Amino acid sequence: MGIRRLNHAVLYVRDVGRSVTFYRDVLGFTVVHERATAAFLRAAESDNDHDLGLFAVRGNAPRTSGTTVGLYHLAWSVSTLPELSTFADALSKAGALVGSSDHAVSKSLYGKDPDGLEFEISWFVPRDRVTPEMTESPMIGRLDIGAEIEHWGADLVGAP
């Protein structure tokens, strides 16, 4: 018995329409089904029925923080570094980019949706190009996407 992958995530949000607009316009999700209190969205290159469910909270639910038990963030991956760069631009334009980092074996952007829920968008070095030095160092460095594209190339498809 083994888990193969995450099929979808469901988030509680304050305003379903506002969140749909964000995930559609900034991250490129498409709406599969939507009503006033819930929506189901699919990522651009996914073959899932849906990848993200958004359900409206009732009342004035408190936000979680790093001091409470709960989900920290979701992570999605992209195929190429230019795609990661496009997401960096879109998140910056939306005022939603909160950080980035170079984990050696992955290159990551961090964003927050309109409710402050954090997510990560990453490109992973292809497994056959990962060196022992890359996996031995726990260092997290500053991400320079332009330098990464120059190093790895614009067409290299990352690990799934």
N, C-alpha and C positions, 0 to 999 in steps of 0.2 A: 504494500500500500504506500502511495506517495503522492504528495501534492505536486501538480505540474506547473501551475502558474496562478496568479491572481486573475479571476474572471471579471470581477467588477467591484467597485467600491460604492458605498452609499453614504452621503453626507447630509446632516441636518443643517439647513440654512435659514436665514431670516426672510429672504425674499427670493422665491424660486425664479421669477422672471429676471431679476437683476443678476442672479448667479448664472442662469442660462446664457444671458448676454455676454458675461465675462468668459465663460468656458467656450462658447461658440466663437466670439469675435477675437479673443486674445490667444486661445490655445487651439482653435481649429476643430473643436468637437462639432458634430452634427446632432440635431435633435431627432430622436427616434419617436418619442411620444412626450407630450407635455399637457399638463392641466394646471390649474391655479395652485395646487398644493404639492405637486410632484412633477418631475421631469426625468426622462431617461435619455442619455447622450452616448454617442459612439465616437471614439477617437478616430482621427482621419485615416489611419492605415490599419485599423482593427477589423477583424472578421467576427468579433463578438456581437451578440444581439445588442448589448449595451455595455459600456465600460464604467459609466458613472450614473448613479442615481442621486437626485437632489430632492429632499423632502423638506417641506416647510415645518419649522418648529412652531409650537403653540405658545402664545404668550411671549414674555420677555425672558427667554432662556439665557442664563449666564454663559459667557464665553469661557472656554478652558484656557489654561496657561501652562507654562512649564512647571508649575507647582502643583498640578492636579493630575490624577491618573486619567489617561485617555490617549487617543491617537495623536501622534506628533505630526507626521506628514505622510502623503502619498508620493510615490515616485513613478514617473513615466520615462521611457527611453525613446530616443530618436535614432535614426539610422546613420546620419552623417553630421559632421561638425558644422557645415554651413546651415543645416537645419537648426542646430543648437544656437547658432549665431542669430538666426531669424527669430527664434523664441526670445533671445536676450533683448533684441530690439523691440519686439512686441510687448514684452513685460515691462521694459523701461518706459515705453510710450504710455502704457496704461497705469504707470506708477505702482506696479505690482512686483517689481524685482527687488528682493530684499537681500540677496547675496549670491555669491558664486564661489566655487572652489575647485581645485585640482587635487584629486585623490590618487593621482598617478594612473591607476587602472580605469578611472572614470573622470569625466569632466562634468561638473554639475552647476545648474542654476537653481536658485531657490526663490519662490514667489509666494504671494498671499492673494487669496481670492477676496471678493468684497466683504466676506464675513471674517476675514483674518485667518482663514484656514490655510495652513502652509502646505506647499507641494514642492517637489523636486523634478527637474527635467534633466536627464543625463545622457551622455554619449559614453559608451563603454569601449575601451581598446579591444580589438579582436583578440580572442583567447590565444591564438597562435603567435601573437606579437607581444604578449605579456612576458616580461622578464622576471627572474627571481628578485632582482633589486626593486622592482616596482611593487611587489607584494610584501617585501620585508619591511619597508619603511612605512610607519604609520603617519608620516608627515602629511599635512594638508596644506597645499600651497595656494597662491593667488592664481586664478584662472585668467589666462590671456588667450582668448579664442582665436585671434588672428595668428598668434605664434603656434598654436596647436594645429590649425589648418595648414600652416606652412610646414610643420613637422610631419604630420600624418597624411596630408593631402585632402583635397576637397571631396574626392569620390570614394574614399575608404569607408566601407560599411562597417559599423561597430558591431560588437557582440550583441546577440539578442538578449 
